[in-house]
């Protein structure tokens, strides 16, 4: 989440870089948020910060790579936090159901 935007703008130029950014924003980052949420759902009392950190790392990575203070990245970061928190909640719910 922190390094991928920098790698994209450094090594992929032009329109291909924009396509890779779309893949990052709409495929890879949401999947990573879901995976971190499911992982955090195993022990939510200790790992609740994992979904939150995915959004924060995304915002920091984009601000360092693109433009500092851009508000659109904050919206995406909040969305990734929400996706991770929802995945964590669903994971906790499924683990409680499976225990019974």
C-alpha positions as CSV (number, residue, x, y, z in Angstrom):
1,X,0.0,0.0,0.0
2,X,2.9,2.3,0.7
3,X,5.2,1.4,-2.1
4,X,2.9,0.4,-5.0
5,X,2.0,3.9,-6.1
6,X,5.6,4.9,-6.2
7,X,6.6,1.8,-8.2
8,X,3.8,2.6,-10.6
9,X,4.8,6.1,-11.4
10,X,8.5,5.3,-11.4
11,X,8.6,2.3,-13.7
12,X,5.5,2.6,-15.9
13,X,5.2,5.7,-18.0
14,X,2.3,7.2,-19.9
15,X,-1.1,5.7,-20.4
16,X,0.0,2.3,-19.1
17,X,0.8,3.9,-15.8
18,X,-2.8,5.3,-15.6
19,X,-4.1,1.8,-16.3
20,X,-2.0,0.3,-13.6
21,X,-3.2,3.0,-11.2
22,X,-6.8,2.0,-12.0
23,X,-5.9,-1.6,-11.3
24,X,-4.3,-0.7,-8.0
25,X,-7.2,1.5,-6.9
26,X,-10.0,-0.8,-7.9
27,X,-8.7,-4.3,-7.7
28,X,-5.4,-4.8,-5.7
29,X,-6.0,-2.3,-2.9
30,X,-9.6,-3.5,-2.1
31,X,-8.5,-7.1,-2.2
32,X,-5.6,-6.3,0.2
33,X,-8.2,-4.5,2.5
34,X,-10.4,-7.5,2.5
35,X,-7.5,-9.9,3.2
36,X,-6.3,-7.7,6.1
37,X,-9.9,-7.5,7.5
38,X,-10.3,-11.3,7.3
39,X,-6.9,-11.7,9.0
40,X,-7.9,-9.2,11.7
41,X,-11.2,-11.0,12.3
42,X,-9.3,-14.0,13.7
43,X,-8.3,-11.9,16.8
44,X,-10.1,-8.6,16.6
45,X,-9.1,-7.4,20.1
46,X,-5.4,-7.4,19.1
47,X,-5.6,-6.9,15.4
48,X,-8.4,-4.3,15.0
49,X,-5.8,-1.8,13.7
50,X,-5.0,-3.8,10.6
51,X,-7.9,-2.6,8.5
52,X,-7.2,1.0,9.7
53,X,-3.6,0.8,8.8
54,X,-4.4,-0.3,5.2
55,X,-6.2,3.0,4.6
56,X,-3.5,5.1,6.3
57,X,-0.7,3.4,4.4
58,X,-2.6,4.0,1.1
59,X,-3.1,7.7,1.9
60,X,0.6,8.1,2.8
61,X,1.8,6.2,-0.2
62,X,-0.3,8.3,-2.6
63,X,0.5,11.6,-1.0
64,X,4.3,10.8,-1.1
65,X,4.0,9.6,-4.7
66,X,1.5,12.0,-6.3
67,X,0.4,15.2,-4.7
68,X,0.5,15.9,-0.9
69,X,-2.9,16.8,0.5
70,X,-5.1,15.5,-2.4
71,X,-8.5,14.9,-1.0
72,X,-9.5,12.2,-3.4
73,X,-6.9,9.9,-1.9
74,X,-8.4,10.4,1.5
75,X,-11.8,9.3,0.2
76,X,-10.3,6.2,-1.2
77,X,-8.4,5.5,2.0
78,X,-11.6,5.8,4.1
79,X,-13.3,3.4,1.6
80,X,-10.4,0.9,2.1
81,X,-10.8,1.3,5.9
82,X,-14.5,0.6,5.6
83,X,-14.0,-2.4,3.3
84,X,-11.4,-3.8,5.8
85,X,-13.7,-3.2,8.8
86,X,-16.6,-4.8,7.0
87,X,-14.5,-7.9,6.2
88,X,-13.3,-8.0,9.8
89,X,-16.9,-7.9,11.0
90,X,-18.0,-10.6,8.6
91,X,-15.0,-12.7,9.6
92,X,-15.8,-12.4,13.3
93,X,-19.5,-13.2,12.6
94,X,-18.6,-16.4,10.6
95,X,-16.1,-17.5,13.3
96,X,-18.8,-17.2,16.0
97,X,-21.3,-19.1,13.8
98,X,-18.8,-21.9,13.1
99,X,-18.0,-22.2,16.8
100,X,-21.6,-23.1,17.6
